[in-house]
Amino acid sequence: MFKNKKEHFIFILMIAATMVFIMSCYNIAIIEGFSLNIFKHAALGFPLAFIYALIGDIFIVGRIVKVITSKILKPNDTMKKVGLCMSFFTSCGMVIWMSLFGVIANVGLDSNFISAYGVAIVTNFIFAIPLNLLIVSPLMRFLFFKMFPPISGINEQTNAI
């Protein structure tokens, strides 16, 4: 899918920016209820959340996902299967990673931290996995392929990452 690390990074930016903003809106709506302030609060918290998401995706979750998927995927698997597998495991890891950020930012490290973190993981998992697999990833892949047409051959693609 990616010809080089630059393209891979651009794709990460596209997915992360979209997911961080939508999930921020979702979590703010859960805490405050639905209003137009959701978008304002999400935009204000976006820069720090986005940087935290990039760090997690690139240096922690992405590396773990690469190990997991290398054990599951075969060299002749379709690009669709590779994309779905990578998206699923990345979403799972990012829910855990970003829920930590949200709970620390909103609850802190007090006596409610563990229970709040557990609730956040479940609540975010329920929304983030379908959102990413059914809407965000397919849309971002479509846009990415418009900007960077795919290369042929899965071996070339996995080697490029």
C-alpha positions as protocol buffer text, in pm:
chain_id: "A"
residue {
  index: 1
  type: MET
  ca { x: 0 y: 0 z: 0 }
}
residue {
  index: 2
  type: PHE
  ca { x: 281 y: 243 z: 82 }
}
residue {
  index: 3
  type: LYS
  ca { x: 571 y: 302 z: -152 }
}
residue {
  index: 4
  type: ASN
  ca { x: 783 y: 459 z: 120 }
}
residue {
  index: 5
  type: LYS
  ca { x: 786 y: 584 z: 481 }
}
residue {
  index: 6
  type: LYS
  ca { x: 667 y: 930 z: 375 }
}
residue {
  index: 7
  type: GLU
  ca { x: 345 y: 786 z: 232 }
}
residue {
  index: 8
  type: HIS
  ca { x: 300 y: 569 z: 541 }
}
residue {
  index: 9
  type: PHE
  ca { x: 341 y: 875 z: 763 }
}
residue {
  index: 10
  type: ILE
  ca { x: 89 y: 1074 z: 556 }
}
residue {
  index: 11
  type: PHE
  ca { x: -162 y: 791 z: 592 }
}
residue {
  index: 12
  type: ILE
  ca { x: -106 y: 782 z: 970 }
}
residue {
  index: 13
  type: LEU
  ca { x: -164 y: 1159 z: 983 }
}
residue {
  index: 14
  type: MET
  ca { x: -489 y: 1125 z: 789 }
}
residue {
  index: 15
  type: ILE
  ca { x: -629 y: 844 z: 1005 }
}
residue {
  index: 16
  type: ALA
  ca { x: -506 y: 991 z: 1336 }
}
residue {
  index: 17
  type: ALA
  ca { x: -640 y: 1340 z: 1270 }
}
residue {
  index: 18
  type: THR
  ca { x: -981 y: 1210 z: 1171 }
}
residue {
  index: 19
  type: MET
  ca { x: -1012 y: 959 z: 1455 }
}
residue {
  index: 20
  type: VAL
  ca { x: -882 y: 1198 z: 1722 }
}
residue {
  index: 21
  type: PHE
  ca { x: -1130 y: 1468 z: 1627 }
}
residue {
  index: 22
  type: ILE
  ca { x: -1431 y: 1239 z: 1597 }
}
residue {
  index: 23
  type: MET
  ca { x: -1350 y: 1046 z: 1914 }
}
residue {
  index: 24
  type: SER
  ca { x: -1293 y: 1373 z: 2099 }
}
residue {
  index: 25
  type: CYS
  ca { x: -1639 y: 1491 z: 1992 }
}
residue {
  index: 26
  type: TYR
  ca { x: -1786 y: 1156 z: 2099 }
}
residue {
  index: 27
  type: ASN
  ca { x: -1625 y: 1165 z: 2444 }
}
residue {
  index: 28
  type: ILE
  ca { x: -1714 y: 1530 z: 2502 }
}
residue {
  index: 29
  type: ALA
  ca { x: -2077 y: 1452 z: 2408 }
}
residue {
  index: 30
  type: ILE
  ca { x: -2079 y: 1168 z: 2660 }
}
residue {
  index: 31
  type: ILE
  ca { x: -1946 y: 1395 z: 2936 }
}
residue {
  index: 32
  type: GLU
  ca { x: -2128 y: 1722 z: 2858 }
}
residue {
  index: 33
  type: GLY
  ca { x: -2422 y: 1618 z: 2642 }
}
residue {
  index: 34
  type: PHE
  ca { x: -2476 y: 1720 z: 2283 }
}
residue {
  index: 35
  type: SER
  ca { x: -2430 y: 2088 z: 2198 }
}
residue {
  index: 36
  type: LEU
  ca { x: -2233 y: 2306 z: 1960 }
}
residue {
  index: 37
  type: ASN
  ca { x: -1967 y: 2341 z: 2232 }
}
residue {
  index: 38
  type: ILE
  ca { x: -1858 y: 1988 z: 2149 }
}
residue {
  index: 39
  type: PHE
  ca { x: -1678 y: 2107 z: 1837 }
}
residue {
  index: 40
  type: LYS
  ca { x: -1516 y: 2400 z: 2016 }
}
residue {
  index: 41
  type: HIS
  ca { x: -1389 y: 2181 z: 2301 }
}
residue {
  index: 42
  type: ALA
  ca { x: -1271 y: 1913 z: 2059 }
}
residue {
  index: 43
  type: ALA
  ca { x: -1078 y: 2173 z: 1857 }
}
residue {
  index: 44
  type: LEU
  ca { x: -918 y: 2317 z: 2171 }
}
residue {
  index: 45
  type: GLY
  ca { x: -802 y: 1975 z: 2291 }
}
residue {
  index: 46
  type: PHE
  ca { x: -706 y: 1852 z: 1945 }
}
residue {
  index: 47
  type: PRO
  ca { x: -338 y: 1958 z: 1924 }
}
residue {
  index: 48
  type: LEU
  ca { x: -227 y: 1778 z: 2242 }
}
residue {
  index: 49
  type: ALA
  ca { x: -448 y: 1473 z: 2176 }
}
residue {
  index: 50
  type: PHE
  ca { x: -321 y: 1452 z: 1817 }
}
residue {
  index: 51
  type: ILE
  ca { x: 45 y: 1463 z: 1921 }
}
residue {
  index: 52
  type: TYR
  ca { x: -21 y: 1199 z: 2189 }
}
residue {
  index: 53
  type: ALA
  ca { x: -200 y: 982 z: 1930 }
}
residue {
  index: 54
  type: LEU
  ca { x: 89 y: 1012 z: 1682 }
}
residue {
  index: 55
  type: ILE
  ca { x: 343 y: 916 z: 1947 }
}
residue {
  index: 56
  type: GLY
  ca { x: 134 y: 615 z: 2045 }
}
residue {
  index: 57
  type: ASP
  ca { x: 63 y: 507 z: 1690 }
}
residue {
  index: 58
  type: ILE
  ca { x: 418 y: 542 z: 1557 }
}
residue {
  index: 59
  type: PHE
  ca { x: 628 y: 433 z: 1853 }
}
residue {
  index: 60
  type: ILE
  ca { x: 412 y: 195 z: 2056 }
}
residue {
  index: 61
  type: VAL
  ca { x: 87 y: 66 z: 1904 }
}
residue {
  index: 62
  type: GLY
  ca { x: 216 y: 55 z: 1546 }
}
residue {
  index: 63
  type: ARG
  ca { x: 515 y: -156 z: 1645 }
}
residue {
  index: 64
  type: ILE
  ca { x: 302 y: -399 z: 1845 }
}
residue {
  index: 65
  type: VAL
  ca { x: 52 y: -427 z: 1558 }
}
residue {
  index: 66
  type: LYS
  ca { x: 335 y: -502 z: 1315 }
}
residue {
  index: 67
  type: VAL
  ca { x: 445 y: -795 z: 1533 }
}
residue {
  index: 68
  type: ILE
  ca { x: 90 y: -928 z: 1574 }
}
residue {
  index: 69
  type: THR
  ca { x: -4 y: -898 z: 1208 }
}
residue {
  index: 70
  type: SER
  ca { x: 323 y: -1054 z: 1091 }
}
residue {
  index: 71
  type: LYS
  ca { x: 212 y: -1371 z: 1271 }
}
residue {
  index: 72
  type: ILE
  ca { x: -139 y: -1363 z: 1121 }
}
residue {
  index: 73
  type: LEU
  ca { x: -93 y: -1238 z: 765 }
}
residue {
  index: 74
  type: LYS
  ca { x: 65 y: -1433 z: 480 }
}
residue {
  index: 75
  type: PRO
  ca { x: 268 y: -1279 z: 196 }
}
residue {
  index: 76
  type: ASN
  ca { x: -5 y: -1363 z: -59 }
}
residue {
  index: 77
  type: ASP
  ca { x: -294 y: -1211 z: 141 }
}
residue {
  index: 78
  type: THR
  ca { x: -503 y: -950 z: -36 }
}
residue {
  index: 79
  type: MET
  ca { x: -451 y: -581 z: 28 }
}
residue {
  index: 80
  type: LYS
  ca { x: -806 y: -571 z: 165 }
}
residue {
  index: 81
  type: LYS
  ca { x: -725 y: -838 z: 425 }
}
residue {
  index: 82
  type: VAL
  ca { x: -399 y: -665 z: 519 }
}
residue {
  index: 83
  type: GLY
  ca { x: -577 y: -330 z: 555 }
}
residue {
  index: 84
  type: LEU
  ca { x: -861 y: -474 z: 761 }
}
residue {
  index: 85
  type: CYS
  ca { x: -625 y: -664 z: 990 }
}
residue {
  index: 86
  type: MET
  ca { x: -396 y: -366 z: 1041 }
}
residue {
  index: 87
  type: SER
  ca { x: -692 y: -133 z: 1101 }
}
residue {
  index: 88
  type: PHE
  ca { x: -855 y: -365 z: 1353 }
}
residue {
  index: 89
  type: PHE
  ca { x: -546 y: -422 z: 1566 }
}
residue {
  index: 90
  type: THR
  ca { x: -439 y: -59 z: 1543 }
}
residue {
  index: 91
  type: SER
  ca { x: -787 y: 51 z: 1653 }
}
residue {
  index: 92
  type: CYS
  ca { x: -777 y: -184 z: 1951 }
}
residue {
  index: 93
  type: GLY
  ca { x: -437 y: -58 z: 2059 }
}
residue {
  index: 94
  type: MET
  ca { x: -525 y: 305 z: 2005 }
}
residue {
  index: 95
  type: VAL
  ca { x: -844 y: 271 z: 2211 }
}
residue {
  index: 96
  type: ILE
  ca { x: -632 y: 154 z: 2504 }
}
residue {
  index: 97
  type: TRP
  ca { x: -370 y: 427 z: 2441 }
}
residue {
  index: 98
  type: MET
  ca { x: -607 y: 718 z: 2386 }
}
residue {
  index: 99
  type: SER
  ca { x: -843 y: 617 z: 2668 }
}
residue {
  index: 100
  type: LEU
  ca { x: -545 y: 657 z: 2901 }
}
residue {
  index: 101
  type: PHE
  ca { x: -496 y: 1010 z: 2771 }
}
residue {
  index: 102
  type: GLY
  ca { x: -864 y: 1098 z: 2812 }
}
residue {
  index: 103
  type: VAL
  ca { x: -891 y: 962 z: 3165 }
}
residue {
  index: 104
  type: ILE
  ca { x: -573 y: 1133 z: 3285 }
}
residue {
  index: 105
  type: ALA
  ca { x: -684 y: 1462 z: 3125 }
}
residue {
  index: 106
  type: ASN
  ca { x: -1038 y: 1448 z: 3265 }
}
residue {
  index: 107
  type: VAL
  ca { x: -1019 y: 1243 z: 3587 }
}
residue {
  index: 108
  type: GLY
  ca { x: -654 y: 1250 z: 3683 }
}
residue {
  index: 109
  type: LEU
  ca { x: -467 y: 986 z: 3875 }
}
residue {
  index: 110
  type: ASP
  ca { x: -699 y: 975 z: 4175 }
}
residue {
  index: 111
  type: SER
  ca { x: -884 y: 685 z: 4333 }
}
residue {
  index: 112
  type: ASN
  ca { x: -1134 y: 675 z: 4043 }
}
residue {
  index: 113
  type: PHE
  ca { x: -864 y: 628 z: 3780 }
}
residue {
  index: 114
  type: ILE
  ca { x: -886 y: 248 z: 3739 }
}
residue {
  index: 115
  type: SER
  ca { x: -1265 y: 234 z: 3714 }
}
residue {
  index: 116
  type: ALA
  ca { x: -1277 y: 540 z: 3487 }
}
residue {
  index: 117
  type: TYR
  ca { x: -1009 y: 387 z: 3263 }
}
residue {
  index: 118
  type: GLY
  ca { x: -1201 y: 59 z: 3235 }
}
residue {
  index: 119
  type: VAL
  ca { x: -1524 y: 239 z: 3150 }
}
residue {
  index: 120
  type: ALA
  ca { x: -1343 y: 458 z: 2897 }
}
residue {
  index: 121
  type: ILE
  ca { x: -1190 y: 158 z: 2720 }
}
residue {
  index: 122
  type: VAL
  ca { x: -1526 y: -16 z: 2688 }
}
residue {
  index: 123
  type: THR
  ca { x: -1712 y: 301 z: 2586 }
}
residue {
  index: 124
  type: ASN
  ca { x: -1448 y: 399 z: 2331 }
}
residue {
  index: 125
  type: PHE
  ca { x: -1410 y: 46 z: 2194 }
}
residue {
  index: 126
  type: ILE
  ca { x: -1784 y: 26 z: 2121 }
}
residue {
  index: 127
  type: PHE
  ca { x: -1768 y: 342 z: 1908 }
}
residue {
  index: 128
  type: ALA
  ca { x: -1410 y: 352 z: 1773 }
}
residue {
  index: 129
  type: ILE
  ca { x: -1383 y: 5 z: 1622 }
}
residue {
  index: 130
  type: PRO
  ca { x: -1691 y: 30 z: 1396 }
}
residue {
  index: 131
  type: LEU
  ca { x: -1612 y: 395 z: 1321 }
}
residue {
  index: 132
  type: ASN
  ca { x: -1261 y: 310 z: 1207 }
}
residue {
  index: 133
  type: LEU
  ca { x: -1336 y: -14 z: 1024 }
}
residue {
  index: 134
  type: LEU
  ca { x: -1656 y: 96 z: 850 }
}
residue {
  index: 135
  type: ILE
  ca { x: -1611 y: 468 z: 790 }
}
residue {
  index: 136
  type: VAL
  ca { x: -1274 y: 630 z: 863 }
}
residue {
  index: 137
  type: SER
  ca { x: -1031 y: 371 z: 727 }
}
residue {
  index: 138
  type: PRO
  ca { x: -1222 y: 307 z: 403 }
}
residue {
  index: 139
  type: LEU
  ca { x: -1266 y: 681 z: 345 }
}
residue {
  index: 140
  type: MET
  ca { x: -901 y: 762 z: 422 }
}
residue {
  index: 141
  type: ARG
  ca { x: -782 y: 472 z: 203 }
}
residue {
  index: 142
  type: PHE
  ca { x: -997 y: 603 z: -81 }
}
residue {
  index: 143
  type: LEU
  ca { x: -853 y: 954 z: -43 }
}
residue {
  index: 144
  type: PHE
  ca { x: -500 y: 819 z: 4 }
}
residue {
  index: 145
  type: PHE
  ca { x: -524 y: 611 z: -315 }
}
residue {
  index: 146
  type: LYS
  ca { x: -642 y: 919 z: -504 }
}
residue {
  index: 147
  type: MET
  ca { x: -329 y: 1105 z: -388 }
}
residue {
  index: 148
  type: PHE
  ca { x: -93 y: 806 z: -414 }
}
residue {
  index: 149
  type: PRO
  ca { x: -209 y: 531 z: -654 }
}
residue {
  index: 150
  type: PRO
  ca { x: -130 y: 183 z: -513 }
}
residue {
  index: 151
  type: ILE
  ca { x: 161 y: -23 z: -633 }
}
residue {
  index: 152
  type: SER
  ca { x: 111 y: -374 z: -762 }
}
residue {
  index: 153
  type: GLY
  ca { x: 225 y: -675 z: -563 }
}
residue {
  index: 154
  type: ILE
  ca { x: 179 y: -723 z: -190 }
}
residue {
  index: 155
  type: ASN
  ca { x: 546 y: -816 z: -141 }
}
residue {
  index: 156
  type: GLU
  ca { x: 655 y: -472 z: -260 }
}
residue {
  index: 157
  type: GLN
  ca { x: 400 y: -312 z: -29 }
}
residue {
  index: 158
  type: THR
  ca { x: 498 y: -497 z: 288 }
}
residue {
  index: 159
  type: ASN
  ca { x: 866 y: -431 z: 217 }
}
residue {
  index: 160
  type: ALA
  ca { x: 798 y: -59 z: 173 }
}
residue {
  index: 161
  type: ILE
  ca { x: 660 y: -33 z: 527 }
}
